[in-house]
Amino acid sequence: MDWTKLLYVLVIALLYVPMVFLGANVFFPKYTGSEGYFQPSENCYGSYPPSEKLTAVEQQQISEEQRKTENECNARMRAEEKVWNEARNEYNGWKYAAITGFNLIILLIAALVPWMEAVRMGIFFGAVVTAFGATVSYWEYARTKIGFGLMLIVFFVVLWFINKWAKRAVKKKR
């Protein structure tokens, strides 16, 4: 194989992968960067310096009140975090579906448009690596019927693509 063609394939594939993930974060910006983790709306652990002027009984009573207040606050924060996690999971599930759907469209275009072989193979490798990377990166969010269905379709398009490309390669050798 010509090294120039191999270089073209690698350049296209190496540019395609970050382009898709960057595009996903541009068009689906929520829950990325500093918003990628839960940030509580209140601090449950205020600072309560012990007072030496209080008796032991009074300090004990304040400690019990503090614990009760902290436990109530923590319960609210756990409920808030659960709602936030559910929203993030749904959002990232759609982000995964968008990445996989985009890969599917690009694979179909690469298979149907009569581009140079190096361009077609670069797009093919880029789409395959991106589909794999998206599935690994968004594993928690991809485990849905839609995610599985999209990955199944991508798998069969890849098989079709390889079969079609392999037939052309065999015809060229004859």
N, C-alpha and C positions, 0 to 999 in steps of 0.2 A: 504494500500500500504506500502511496505517496505521502511523505511526511508533511507536506503542505496541507493536504486534505485533512490529515489527522489533527494538525494544529487548528484548522478552521473549525472542525467538529468540537474540539476542546474549548476554544474561545467562545463559540456560540453557547455551548452547554454551561460554561462557567459564568457567563453573563445572564443567561436565562434564569437560573436558580435564584440568585439574589433579587433579580428584577421582579419575579413573581411574589416573593415574600415581602419585598419592600412595597409593592403595589397592594398587597393584602393589608399591610399595616397603614397605608395611606388611605385606602378606601374603607377600612374597618379599624379606625384608630382607637376605639374604646378598649379599655383593659390592656393597654400597652404602656411601656415605660413606667412612669411613677404611678399610673393607675392600674398597674398589673397585679397589685396586691391590695388586700382589704385594709382600709384606713378607718379606724373607729371614729365615730362622731363625738365621743366624749372620753375623757380620761377617768377610768374607774379607780385609780389609785392616787388620790390627792395626798399631799404631804401634811401630816398631822404631827407636829413636834410634841413630844411628851412634855407635859408641864410638871415641874417639880413642886408647884404650889398645890397640885391636886392630891387628894388622898389616894391610896391604893384602890379603894372601892370606886371612887370617881373615875380613875384611870381605866379600871376594868369595865365600867359601864360605857365609857367612850369607845373603848376597843370593840366591845360587842356591837355598838351602834355603827362603828366604822365597817366591821365585817359584814353586817347586814346590808349596809349601803353598797359596799363593794360587790357583794353577791348579787344584789338586784341589778346593779349596773352591768356586771358580767353577763347575766342572763339576757339583758337587753342587747348587749353587744354580740352575743352568740346568735341570737335570733336575727339581728341585722346582718351579720356575716353570712348566715345561711341563705338569706334572701339575695345578698350580693353574689355569692358563689353560684347560685342557681341562674341568675341573670348572666353572669360571665360565661358559664358553661353553654347556655343557649346561644349567646352572641358568638363565642368562639366556634361553636358547632357550625354556624352559618359562615364564619370565616373559612373554616376547613372546606365546607361545601363549595364556596366560591373558588378557592384555590384548586380544588379537584375538578370542578366544572371548567375552569379556565384551561387547565391542562388538557382536559378532554377535547375542548374546542381546538386548541393549538395542535394536538396530535392529529385530529381529523384534517385540519388545514394542511399540516405537513405531509400527510399521506396523499392528499388529493391535488395539491398544487404542484406543478412540475418545476420544482426548484432543483438546484444543483444537489448532487448526492451528499456533499459535505454539509450543506445547509440543512437538508432534511435530517441527516443523522445527528447533527448538533442539536437541533430542536427536539428530536426524539430522545436523545440522552438527557438533555436538560429537563424535559417533561417527566421522564421516568424518575430521575433523581429528585425532582421537586415533589412528585407524588409520594415517593417514599419518605422524604424529609417532612412533608406536611403530615403524613400519617403518624410518624414517630413524634413530631413536635406537638401535634394536637390529638394524641392518643385518647386522652380523657374525653375529648369533645367529639371525636370521630366515631365513637362507638354508638352509632345510631343506625337505624335502618336506612336512612338517606345516605349517610356516610359510607355504609357498606355497599349500598347499591351503586353509588358513584364510583367507588374503587373497583367494583366488579366490572362496570362498564369500561373503565380505564384499562383494566387488565385485558379484557377481550379486544379492545381497540389496539392495544400493544401487540397482542398475538396476531391480529389481522395485519398490522403494520409490518411486523417482522416477517410474516409469511409472504406478504406482497413484495417486500424488499428482497427477501431471499430468492424468490422466483426470478426477479429481475437480475440479480447477481448471477444466478445459474445460467440464465439465457445469455448474458454478456460473455461468460466464459466459453460457451460453445462456439 
